[in-house]
Amino acid sequence: MYDLIRKKRDGESLGYEELKFFIDGYVAGTIPDYQAAAFLMAVFIRGMTLEETVMLTQCMRESGEQLDLSEIPGIKVDKHSTGGVGDKTSIALAPIVAAAGIPVAKMSGRGLGHTGGTIDKLESIPGFRAELSTEEFLKSVKRTGIAITGQTGNIAPGDKKLYALRDVTATVDNISLIASSIMSKKLAAGADRILLDVKVGNGAFMKKKKEALALARVMVDIGNSSGKRTMAILSDMNQPLGNAVGNALEVREAVATLRGEGPEDFYCLCRELGAAMLMLGEKVQDLKQGRDMVDHLVSAGKAASKFEEFVKSQGGDPDVLERPDRVLPKAKQQVTVCAEQNGYITSLNAESIGISAMLLGAGRAKKDDVIDPAVGVVMHKKCGMQVTKGEPVATLFVNKRDNLEKAEQLIRDAILVAEQPPQKSEMILGVVE
Ligand code: URA
């Protein structure tokens, strides 16, 4: 290990056997944290070539179980988001593409910090079981064409251990390390094709488009060189996605979207990602045909029916589609934040809004915090909209008043109003194939 650290420190490239030695030794505990930390810092400063990044991904992918989805007929297309605020996309998107006949076997995560997780959101549906065994997971996909679970089995333990170390050694935000971390898990999850939703903006890992493009490029290259066709879409995260931030509130919004009544920006993203997944799954020839098919699946009610089937198959109350107000947990109190002046909203800082929701109990500051499914924030105005002084801009859904003042202040600070309207921002910022 000493030699590997020295080589990386001096800017040399490492081979597959060397990276394998590192990952396997670190997982087995024969390489201590202090050597792994020194190695990570050398990688952080010196960087890795694409070849090394592909090999590191492969080693982490091989460090644990790899799911075999071959018993499920059809082209399995997976989707991954790099994480944002109000990102309930998988909840609407998975039933849309499953309704087109693409099998969805999706592993999702829980939320941490200002970003939420699909599993927490789904668990706000009473009865919904999001922790399936591998057997139950595969059975569910075969039966209904769709299943979403937390991580089954021991997927990429090399990444899990390394990510925890990166978190405390200031080595998270390196493109090779992020790309190999995400792709090792995606590749081990067994799908045939991968679509990446790479978020750009103040609520995302990548604040600038240039960095997001570089990350997307590396992840797409890793996927393709591992034999899985991969595509990335860059999407805006300078304001929350849709209006709702918080678990049950987001499920309600995803349900509304499946009924054709969702916020415009959220539907726009679902439509674009859906079109790309339909193309990767060879259901359509191009994105234009894909968008038309998504519109049809939603307007004909097929995506909504698939959602109902999916919720039922994982033990949740399927009435959430028709009567979300009856089924989903509700907060005790609502607090409104109003515009302090006339003008146009020029900025809604997604990170601050995410932290505000977290303080209300919708998210976790630490991994083992318990979340409250009912609480969160709903925005009534988005960037570019006109407001008058005193008009409601956001509602906080509250159960405990402990952090209410801080949460309210964060929302107030997140909202910028100016006399002139801002330039129109685009939801889709690029595509990498
Ligand atoms: N998400 C991951 O899984 N890994 C990273 O390194 C960053 C985000």
Boltz pocket constraint, residues with backbone or C-beta under 6 A from the ligand:
constraints:
  - pocket:
      binder: B
      contacts: [[A, 82], [A, 163], [A, 172], [A, 177], [A, 178], [A, 179], [A, 181], [A, 182]]
      max_distance: 6.0
